[in-house]
């Protein structure tokens, strides 16, 4: 009886320590992740982003025009390129980026729309991409010279 009780106590102890609800992400050491990324970078195993152009000039446009351009993104690295986010420098600049990973050697398009309502004169806006490249962020720029409306009114910005 004592032997059975002792075995039950040991079994209960083992079960109580091995069945904890642990979060695996709590065990990740950021220093180890950074070191692994550096090792991958040294081995050339990270994605490398290449744009067909990093700056697009719309030239002269009229206030209130909505213009768009497409940046071609090519992955020249050895791992899938993931664009986590793309953010315009203001609400007038809206990117539509690829949500699926871009395989090594493959390309995808990112459309950028600029709304010139309420903007006049020389305009320069950026789109910042958060990526899994060695740099972590990449930027493209758009420019336009916006001429004011002839009647002097400025359209409402929505």
N, C-alpha and C positions, 0 to 999 in steps of 0.2 A: 504494500500500500504506500509506504514512504517512497519507494522507488518510482511508482507511478506518479505520485504527487510531484516529485522532483523533476521528472521528465516533462510533466505538464507545465511546470513553472518555467523551465528552460524554453520550451516551445512557445509559450506566451511571450517571453522576453524577446526571442528571435523575431516573432511576428510583429511585435510592437515596434521594433527598431527597423525592420526591413520594409514596412509598409507605410512609411511617412509620405505625405503628399508634398513632394519636393518639386520645385520648379526648375527645370533644366537650365533655363536662362540665368538663374541665380548663380549657377556654378561657372558661368563663362567669365573668364578673366580678360578684361579689355586689353591688357598688356600682351596677352598671348595672341589675341585676334590681330592686334597691330603688328606683332612680330610675324605672324603667318602671312599677312598681306605684304609685308616687306620682302619676305622670302619669295612669295609668288612674283612680286614685281622684279626682283633680282633675277628670277628665272624666266622673265618675260611672259608670264602666264596671265596677265591682267588684260582686260579689254583696252583698246586704244581708240579713241574717238577721232574721226576726221570729218570735217564739214566741207561741202563743195565751196562754201564761202562763209566767213565768220562775220561779215558785214554786208548789209544790203541797203542801198540808197534808193528810195522811191523817187528821188528827184523832187520837182515842185508839184504839189498837189493842192487842192482847194480845201479850205476849212470845212469840215463835215464829211469829207470823203472817208470811206472805209477801204483800206487797201490791204492786200495780203501778198505774202511771198512764201516760198517753200524752201527750207534748208534741207539738203540731202545729208544724211548722217551715215557714215560707213564705219564699221568696226574693223580696224586693222590689227586688233590684238589676237590673243590666243584663247580667250574665254568669252562667254556671252556678255554682251554689253546690256546693262539694265539702266534705264532712265527712271529714277525713282520719282522725280518731280521736275516740272519746268515752271518757272514763275517769271512773269513780266515785271519790269521795274515800276510799272503803274497799271492801273486798271484799264487803260486805253490799249495796252499791248497784251494780246491773249494768244498763248501758244497751244497747239494741239500736238502732243508728242506721242510717239509709239509706246504703247503700254506693254507689249510683248518683248522679251529679250531679243536682241539683234545678234545673230550668230556670227562668229569670226568670218570675215570676208563678205558678209551680207550688208545691205543698206536698207534704210527706211527714211521716210520723209517726216518732217515736222513743219506744219503750217503755222505761220505767225500772222495774226491780223492786227492792224493798227487802225484805231478809230480817232480821226483828227478833230472830232467835235470839241470845241472849246480850246483848241490848241492853235497857236499861230507862231510864225517864225521858224527858225531852225529847231528841229526836234531830233533828239537822239535817245533811244530807249534800248534797254538790254533785256535779254531773256537768259536767266541763269538755270542751267540744268544740274540737278543733283544726280550723280552717277556712281557707278562702282569702279570708275577708273582710278588710277593712282592719285590723281589730283583731287578727286571727289566732287569737284564742280567744274563746269565748262560754261562759257558765255558766247552768245552771238549778239550782234548789234544791228538795229535798224535805224535809218535816218530818213528825214523828210524835211523839205522846206514848205511850210504850210502857209498859203496866202489867205489873208482874211476875206470874209464874205464882202462882196461889193457894196452891200447896203449898210455895212458897219455893224450889223448885229452878229452876235455870237450864238450859235445854236445851243440849246440846252444839252448838257451832258447827262446821259442815262447810265 
